[in-house]
Amino acid sequence: MQRVCRICLRKDLDQQRKESLYRALAALEPSARSEEEIRENRLEKCLKCKSLSAGTCMSCGRLVEYMASVAAQGCPEDRW
């Protein structure tokens, strides 16, 4: 699989995907969210992963920013 781009952070998403992400994050209970330091650590690992394409994990099809923000979420490739 050829990497298209390395977009990972919400600032790099197009408007439609950004709005979708904000809605999903807003729906999370605060207790279900990962701590900021944990989220940032997870995203650092996502940025280095070959499965990242256009902000999406190609292993599971979800936006990595959302996955990294959910405390109980795990990486499908066991990177975090």
C-alpha positions as a Markdown table, in Angstrom:
| # | Residue | x | y | z |
|---|---|---|---|---|
| 1 | Met | 0.0 | 0.0 | 0.0 |
| 2 | Gln | 1.4 | 3.4 | -1.0 |
| 3 | Arg | 1.1 | 6.2 | 1.6 |
| 4 | Val | -1.0 | 9.1 | 0.3 |
| 5 | Cys | -0.3 | 11.6 | 3.0 |
| 6 | Arg | 0.6 | 11.8 | 6.7 |
| 7 | Ile | -2.3 | 13.9 | 8.0 |
| 8 | Cys | -3.1 | 13.0 | 11.5 |
| 9 | Leu | -4.1 | 16.0 | 13.4 |
| 10 | Arg | -7.4 | 17.7 | 13.3 |
| 11 | Lys | -5.9 | 21.0 | 12.0 |
| 12 | Asp | -5.0 | 19.1 | 8.8 |
| 13 | Leu | -8.4 | 17.6 | 8.1 |
| 14 | Asp | -10.8 | 19.0 | 5.6 |
| 15 | Gln | -13.8 | 20.8 | 7.0 |
| 16 | Gln | -16.3 | 17.9 | 6.6 |
| 17 | Arg | -14.0 | 15.4 | 8.4 |
| 18 | Lys | -13.1 | 18.0 | 11.0 |
| 19 | Glu | -16.8 | 18.5 | 11.8 |
| 20 | Ser | -17.5 | 14.8 | 11.9 |
| 21 | Leu | -14.6 | 14.4 | 14.3 |
| 22 | Tyr | -15.8 | 17.2 | 16.6 |
| 23 | Arg | -19.3 | 15.7 | 16.8 |
| 24 | Ala | -17.9 | 12.3 | 17.7 |
| 25 | Leu | -15.5 | 13.8 | 20.3 |
| 26 | Ala | -18.3 | 16.0 | 21.8 |
| 27 | Ala | -20.5 | 12.9 | 22.2 |
| 28 | Leu | -17.9 | 11.2 | 24.4 |
| 29 | Glu | -18.4 | 11.3 | 28.1 |
| 30 | Pro | -15.5 | 13.1 | 29.8 |
| 31 | Ser | -14.6 | 9.9 | 31.7 |
| 32 | Ala | -14.3 | 8.0 | 28.4 |
| 33 | Arg | -11.7 | 10.4 | 27.0 |
| 34 | Ser | -8.0 | 9.7 | 27.2 |
| 35 | Glu | -5.8 | 12.2 | 29.0 |
| 36 | Glu | -4.1 | 14.8 | 26.8 |
| 37 | Glu | -0.6 | 13.4 | 27.4 |
| 38 | Ile | -1.8 | 9.9 | 26.5 |
| 39 | Arg | -3.6 | 11.2 | 23.4 |
| 40 | Glu | -0.5 | 13.0 | 22.2 |
| 41 | Asn | 1.7 | 10.0 | 22.8 |
| 42 | Arg | -0.7 | 7.8 | 20.8 |
| 43 | Leu | -0.8 | 10.3 | 17.9 |
| 44 | Glu | 3.0 | 10.5 | 17.8 |
| 45 | Lys | 3.0 | 6.7 | 17.2 |
| 46 | Cys | 0.3 | 7.0 | 14.6 |
| 47 | Leu | 2.3 | 9.6 | 12.6 |
| 48 | Lys | 5.1 | 7.0 | 12.3 |
| 49 | Cys | 2.9 | 4.2 | 11.3 |
| 50 | Lys | 2.7 | 2.9 | 7.7 |
| 51 | Ser | -1.0 | 2.3 | 8.0 |
| 52 | Leu | -1.8 | 6.0 | 8.4 |
| 53 | Ser | -3.4 | 7.6 | 5.3 |
| 54 | Ala | -5.3 | 10.9 | 5.2 |
| 55 | Gly | -5.9 | 10.9 | 9.0 |
| 56 | Thr | -7.3 | 7.4 | 8.8 |
| 57 | Cys | -5.9 | 4.1 | 10.1 |
| 58 | Met | -6.0 | 1.8 | 7.2 |
| 59 | Ser | -6.0 | -1.2 | 9.5 |
| 60 | Cys | -9.3 | -0.4 | 11.0 |
| 61 | Gly | -10.7 | 2.5 | 8.9 |
| 62 | Arg | -11.2 | 5.0 | 11.7 |
| 63 | Leu | -9.8 | 8.5 | 12.2 |
| 64 | Val | -6.7 | 8.2 | 14.3 |
| 65 | Glu | -7.4 | 11.4 | 16.2 |
| 66 | Tyr | -10.7 | 9.9 | 17.4 |
| 67 | Met | -9.1 | 6.6 | 18.3 |
| 68 | Ala | -6.3 | 8.3 | 20.2 |
| 69 | Ser | -8.9 | 10.4 | 22.2 |
| 70 | Val | -10.9 | 7.4 | 23.5 |
| 71 | Ala | -9.4 | 6.0 | 26.7 |
| 72 | Ala | -10.5 | 2.4 | 26.2 |
| 73 | Gln | -9.5 | 2.3 | 22.5 |
| 74 | Gly | -6.5 | 0.4 | 21.3 |
| 75 | Cys | -4.3 | 0.4 | 18.2 |
| 76 | Pro | -5.2 | -2.5 | 15.8 |
| 77 | Glu | -1.5 | -3.0 | 15.2 |
| 78 | Asp | -0.7 | -3.0 | 19.0 |
| 79 | Arg | 1.5 | 0.2 | 18.8 |
| 80 | Trp | -0.3 | 1.6 | 21.8 |
